[in-house]
Amino acid sequence: MAYPQPVSVRHGLPIHLVADNGQEVQISVHRPSLFMVQNLERVIPDWNLPVLWVAIVLQQARYEMTESTPHVEREKERLREKFMRFGFDVAFNLRDRGFLSDLIDPRTGYPLLSRPGEIRHDDTAVVKALLGFPVTTNQCSVLTHPCWGTAVYPSTLFASASPRIMKSVLKNVAVLHGWKLAKPAVELSIAAQGNR
């Protein structure tokens, strides 16, 4: 099945990673969506600076996320826990450097290091707004990744750090969590064609 291609990433190419179990992870850094800019105090009321950059973390799931079955719910929880361990390390690393940073709980939509606001953050809506991935709405909203289909688990971090600093921290922490840098599939197919 051919999936729709995403809108080009303006602030640099995503970081392509692979976990020990072979599942892929993609992380990209972007300016916040218009919704986040306009509603920062309603989502993260403790922040006294605007969110300057958003890191989108996409984890490849073992199953399509279109149904609510016991094995899909266990997979969501496994990926949520993996993101939260990673996200806390990234956020505290950035905070140690003097930057504001926070991560959103993918299940609740509330920040984990700040007081919750009056409205929830929607990771799926952010990915749709910033990456252009299509969203299907059934019992919940499900993204369609161009390579993984609906077997994708989105999550987000926010920071006042520059993209260069964020990407450095994201890469360093990813390695500590067993995510190794990998070439994206597009680069691998181009390289394979060049070797013919």
SVG drawing of the C-alpha trace seen along z (x, -y; Angstrom):
<svg xmlns="http://www.w3.org/2000/svg" viewBox="-15 -35 44 44">
<polyline fill="none" stroke="black" stroke-width="0.4" points="0.0,0.0 1.3,-3.5 1.0,-6.1 0.8,-9.8 4.2,-11.6 4.7,-14.2 5.2,-17.9 8.9,-18.9 10.5,-19.5 11.7,-23.1 14.0,-23.1 16.2,-20.2 15.9,-16.6 14.7,-14.2 17.0,-12.2 16.6,-8.5 17.2,-6.0 16.7,-2.2 16.0,-0.5 17.6,2.8 14.5,4.7 14.7,3.2 11.8,0.8 12.5,-2.7 12.3,-6.0 12.2,-9.4 12.8,-12.7 12.5,-16.1 12.7,-19.7 10.2,-22.4 8.9,-25.8 5.6,-25.3 2.3,-25.1 0.1,-28.2 -2.2,-26.6 0.6,-26.2 1.8,-29.7 -1.7,-31.1 -2.5,-28.8 0.8,-28.3 -0.5,-29.7 -3.6,-27.4 -1.4,-24.3 1.7,-25.0 0.7,-27.9 4.0,-27.9 6.2,-28.9 7.3,-32.5 8.9,-32.3 7.3,-31.2 8.0,-27.7 10.7,-28.2 11.1,-24.6 9.1,-21.4 10.7,-18.0 8.4,-15.4 9.3,-11.8 7.7,-9.1 8.2,-5.5 7.4,-2.7 4.8,-0.4 4.6,3.4 0.9,3.1 -1.4,0.8 -2.9,-1.7 -6.4,-1.6 -8.1,0.7 -8.3,0.9 -7.3,4.4 -5.3,5.7 -2.1,6.2 -2.4,2.7 -3.0,1.1 0.0,2.9 2.1,1.7 0.9,-1.9 1.9,-1.6 5.3,-0.2 6.0,-3.0 4.7,-5.6 7.0,-4.4 10.0,-4.4 9.2,-7.9 8.8,-9.1 12.1,-7.7 13.8,-9.3 11.9,-12.5 12.6,-13.1 16.4,-12.6 16.2,-15.1 14.2,-17.6 16.4,-17.5 19.6,-17.7 18.2,-20.9 17.1,-22.3 20.6,-21.6 21.8,-23.8 19.4,-26.7 16.7,-26.1 13.0,-25.7 11.9,-22.2 9.0,-19.9 7.4,-16.8 3.8,-16.0 2.3,-12.7 1.0,-11.1 -1.9,-9.5 -3.3,-12.5 -2.0,-15.5 -0.7,-17.3 2.9,-18.4 4.9,-16.2 7.2,-18.8 4.9,-21.7 1.4,-22.4 -1.3,-21.2 -3.1,-23.9 -6.8,-24.2 -6.6,-22.4 -4.8,-19.3 -2.1,-19.1 -2.8,-16.9 0.3,-15.1 -1.5,-13.8 -2.8,-17.3 0.8,-18.7 2.2,-16.0 -0.6,-16.7 0.1,-20.5 3.9,-20.3 4.6,-17.2 1.4,-17.0 0.7,-13.4 -2.9,-12.4 -5.1,-11.6 -8.0,-9.1 -10.5,-9.6 -12.4,-6.6 -12.5,-6.1 -9.3,-8.1 -7.2,-10.0 -4.6,-7.8 -1.7,-9.1 -0.6,-7.6 3.2,-7.6 4.5,-7.5 6.5,-4.3 4.9,-2.7 1.3,-3.3 -0.8,-3.5 1.9,-1.6 3.2,-4.9 3.2,-6.3 3.7,-10.1 4.9,-12.2 6.3,-15.7 8.8,-17.7 9.1,-21.5 12.1,-23.6 13.5,-27.1 16.9,-25.8 18.0,-26.3 17.6,-23.4 21.3,-22.8 21.4,-22.3 18.2,-20.3 19.4,-18.0 22.7,-17.4 20.9,-16.5 18.3,-14.4 21.0,-12.3 23.1,-11.9 20.2,-10.8 18.8,-8.5 22.1,-6.5 21.9,-6.1 18.4,-4.6 19.4,-2.0 18.4,-4.0 21.2,-3.9 21.6,-6.4 20.5,-4.9 20.3,-6.1 16.7,-6.8 15.2,-4.4 15.3,-7.0 19.0,-7.5 19.6,-3.7 17.6,-3.2 19.6,-6.0 22.9,-4.5 21.8,-1.1 20.9,-2.5 24.3,-4.2 26.1,-0.9 24.5,0.8"/>
</svg>
